[in-house]
């Protein structure tokens, strides 16, 4: 029987990078991806939010295929260890509750729910939208593909014309659909009428403007196992469904169903409803409806892949994605346990990732966006070196220097910014003349050198034990970060020192950096 042209299980749509010495097609379907997970290095997706969304989908599918979607029987950790040794189950496995695990078992059962353009239950879509929305006010493919120009957003990777639209292919469509479900904008979209309710305002998607952290190993098989977190003891497959596993579509006039376990948290928290209109060949998308999914208060569920910051009132919020913020500045929040009630809460996945690999990388994927508006600014995609291991958790002696490394780096960034702004103000004598060009230039010089400094000293930390035996020289580290700040400052402000006024402004403002060098402990307070 011919495979439908839009079925995501067997049609290739996920770009992948193969391990050295291995080869395969540039794109694979879900079945092939899991069959060859040990030969695939990673998904090869340039759009960071699409990559993060895809990983969440793959985590949920991994849990289903391995039967790690429930705490029992036996130890969840021991069962994951067994899978780590023997590989993914390729054949169908009958479970006690009538469900099936294994690659063949799971995908054969749900093939009919993974068709992107299915007439009755298209994957991750609401087929009711053509009847509930204005057919003459659709979103269009430019709105669907966030990297294209639509509304106030610019075009990212090319120039697109509304007069001559290029329909997205299967891969672009599926990844864009995922991106909307996790990173979609709030505000006005397609008008939807359900019963007595009719409006076009949607709420922000659950990951809107957030930065997501994912453990990354040497191949995709290990990466997916490292990305799993154990479900609570009362979680069952029946009560923790993914959207495509539900018998019925959700009621848009009711609140979003509260997630009951990791699979529903990973896949069923979208605030947007979408419906795709295929082209005649069934391989491309001609149009799209995008609108609100629930006419009720937004639920922001727990997420095991976010750093949760805590404000002075005890309110938690995900650490936002900032393209100007280097990943090493989050390293203490990723690596070390929460010290007190005001310290950031590390992603839950970090508690379990090292059971798969003692040494792994952490990949930060996010989208710098306006949380309450439709504007998108910049993708965020950064990876740590292969440095993080369980030894950090055990070696209490490294806790303080890791934090001080980060704090010193940020201290001199702050003093560098202050000095630059002060020098510009004194040099121009015009408060309305903003110092943005100088500030951007010094930061572009400072952060790369500061990041190299951080990782160099991080590698040198002694993790052999002993409260004082960690090989960290605070004063030398302070001088190093201070030198990077001074080098950036002097390089950018040099052009102003050719006049007496400029030289005086630059010299006096430099004292802000020198004061932190002289007494860093006082400056850090």
Secondary structure as UniProt FT lines:
FT   TURN            5..6
FT   TURN            8..10
FT   STRAND          14..18
FT   TURN            20..21
FT   STRAND          27..28
FT   HELIX           30..35
FT   TURN            36..39
FT   STRAND          40..43
FT   HELIX           48..66
FT   TURN            67..69
FT   HELIX           76..86
FT   STRAND          93..94
FT   TURN            96..97
FT   STRAND          100..101
FT   HELIX           103..110
FT   HELIX           111..113
FT   TURN            116..117
FT   TURN            119..121
FT   TURN            123..124
FT   TURN            127..128
FT   HELIX           129..132
FT   TURN            135..136
FT   HELIX           141..144
FT   TURN            146..147
FT   TURN            151..152
FT   TURN            163..164
FT   HELIX           170..183
FT   STRAND          187..194
FT   TURN            195..196
FT   STRAND          197..202
FT   TURN            206..209
FT   STRAND          210..216
FT   HELIX           220..226
FT   TURN            233..234
FT   TURN            237..239
FT   HELIX           243..245
FT   TURN            252..253
FT   HELIX           262..267
FT   STRAND          272..278
FT   TURN            280..281
FT   STRAND          284..292
FT   TURN            304..305
FT   STRAND          308..310
FT   TURN            312..313
FT   STRAND          316..318
FT   TURN            323..324
FT   HELIX           327..330
FT   HELIX           331..335
FT   TURN            341..342
FT   HELIX           348..351
FT   HELIX           353..355
FT   STRAND          360..369
FT   STRAND          376..383
FT   TURN            386..387
FT   HELIX           391..394
FT   HELIX           397..428
FT   TURN            431..432
FT   HELIX           436..460
FT   TURN            467..468
FT   HELIX           474..493
FT   HELIX           494..498
FT   HELIX           500..518
FT   HELIX           520..524
//
